[in-house]
Amino acid sequence: MSQYKAFCFDLDGTVYRGKEPISSAIKFIQQLEERHLDYFIVTNNASKTPAQLKETLSQMGLKVREEQIYTSALVAAKYVKQQFGQAKIFMIGQDGLRHALQSQQIELTEENPDVVVMGIDQQINYEKLSKACVAVQRGATLIGTNGDVKIPSENGFHQGNGSFVNLVANVCGVKPIFLGKPRPIMLEMIAADFQLKKEEIIMIGDNYDTDIMCGIQYGCDTIHVNTGVINTELVKEKEIQPTYLVNDLSEFEL
């Protein structure tokens, strides 16, 4: 384990389920803190700001800093700024996405947008989806912070952002641009920000199709945990295997 300098964790299904912490993950991260080993949050959840996620994790006993938190909202905001410049954006999402877009000085509008950016929105409704559909039919580019169709909670799976983005895409007959995992953008950002090599990074997650494929596409080692979306038996059927397969992080020794 001495080669790893950055442990990158998914959140939903890996560190917690809904509001319920996963004890083995919390204990594992606390061991990293005790040994002064760096860890990062790499999450497709675009609903919360880094400050809000820091507070959530603090309540679970973790001492994470904001600069350790990378979200699909931050990736989406940087992508929109780089690719569309001063374009007008219609946003569906919550605090995390709004904060990220505003931090890039991106103009938000509901009238004739150039781009529609969709993140998870617990207040989503028919009107918001209709506005997105109309905008995309009029030529706006459709971007999803992530393509997660479902997300784990303490009482089962709930609909994820990808479900709503795909709804709009299906109505409009377009292919959306998804920016979160499995695209390895967040791992690339961590490596650049902290001068890390691929062999020094390990990606940890419950979802093979997003978390593990993110690590595989980036070229770093991966740990699949059997605590969330995709169970171990299904992962064993995949053509490309994670570096490590564990039921939970209590089985993984530092």
Secondary structure as UniProt FT lines:
FT   TURN            2..3
FT   STRAND          6..9
FT   TURN            13..15
FT   STRAND          16..17
FT   TURN            18..19
FT   STRAND          20..21
FT   HELIX           23..34
FT   TURN            35..36
FT   STRAND          38..43
FT   HELIX           50..58
FT   TURN            59..61
FT   HELIX           66..68
FT   STRAND          69..71
FT   HELIX           72..84
FT   TURN            85..86
FT   STRAND          88..92
FT   HELIX           95..103
FT   TURN            104..105
FT   STRAND          107..108
FT   STRAND          115..118
FT   TURN            122..123
FT   HELIX           126..137
FT   TURN            138..139
FT   STRAND          141..144
FT   STRAND          150..153
FT   TURN            154..155
FT   STRAND          156..159
FT   HELIX           161..172
FT   STRAND          177..178
FT   TURN            181..182
FT   HELIX           185..194
FT   HELIX           198..200
FT   STRAND          201..205
FT   HELIX           208..212
FT   HELIX           213..218
FT   STRAND          221..225
FT   HELIX           232..235
FT   TURN            236..237
FT   STRAND          244..246
FT   HELIX           249..251
//
